[in-house]
Amino acid sequence: MVREFWILGFENTHNTKSILFLLFLLSYVSTLSTNFTIILLVIVCQHIKAPMYFFLSHLSLNDILLSTTIVPEMLHIILKEGSSISLSGCFMQFYFFCISTANECLLLTVMSYDRYLAICNPLRYSSIMDLKLCVLLASISWACGVTFPFPHIVLLQKMTFCGSNIIYHFYCDLLPLLSLSCSDISANEIVSIFNSIPFLFLPFIFISGTYINIILAILRISTSAGRQKAFSTCSSHLIVVCVFYGTIVFNYLVPSEGQFLGLQKMISVCYTIMTPMLNPLIYSLRNEEIKRTIMTFIFLKKQSKMYI
């Protein structure tokens, strides 16, 4: 009977583990600093209180949760070239990973609805997307993200693990865990299919529908300057959606065995480590208001230091 798992991490990295450790450590520090900066700006600066920035702060908080769930343990695995983890610890990591990925899908869906209202129904935007609705949508996203993994966790705790205890991954994911089980996994597969509908496929269909309407609305704008301004308000969100959904969908289409293991790990790095780091950079670099706010904030800090 297996009492703990051995997470193998990245194989054949003995000569490059220091470089890998440094790269992932720098990416983690960058993720924390940039996402905390977005949250701080939204809280402190009164002139960026639009719904888009409210949802962006929640997305940043979720990205901090996602990267903190994966990266610190992964850094330990890289240094030790593998690490043991208890069954309860593995299930807990999987639980928080599910929370953050499900919540990211829902928050991106809510943000696409916000962009749809802003571009396709601008006259009624402020009356529809008020603070009450923003709080409600964000609360529903977090509540659904927290409750969605429970069936998986209950089923995993009832399962028996025997034989090999090696997880050929750098974190506890569902497919590697099921491959180690001696129990019937049909219930887990059914739960996965049912959960993928409201948290993956329906959000993807909804986002695709909203952006089709957004593109059609932009094309109807008579001036090129107006079209460019309208597209710039949603291009950052579209880039984030494509990166996140593209990597996560492709990852679960790739077989998790044999020669595809290395490819699956690289794709997993994209949406667990790179996406949380790139999200605030994409939004801040492509958003003039955020860039102006950051520059103003830095200028005020320098001025206050000069007077002190």
Buried (B, 14 or more C-beta within 10 A) or exposed (E): EBEEBBBBBBEEBEEEBEEBBEEBBEBBEBBBEBBBBBBEBBEEBEEBEBBBBBBBBBBBBBBBBBBBBBBEBBBBBBBEBBBBBEBEBBBBBBBBBBBBBBBBBBBBBBBBBBBBBBBBBEEEBEEEBEEEBBEEBBEEBBEBBBEBBEBBBEBBEEBEBEEEBBBBBBBBBBBBBBBBBEBEBEBBEEBBEEBBEBBBEEBBEBBEEBBEEBBEBBEEBEEEEEBEEBBEBBBBBBBBBEBBBEBBBBBBEBEBEEEEBEBBBEBBBBBBBBBBBBBBBBBBEBBEBBEEBBEEBEEEEEEEEEEE
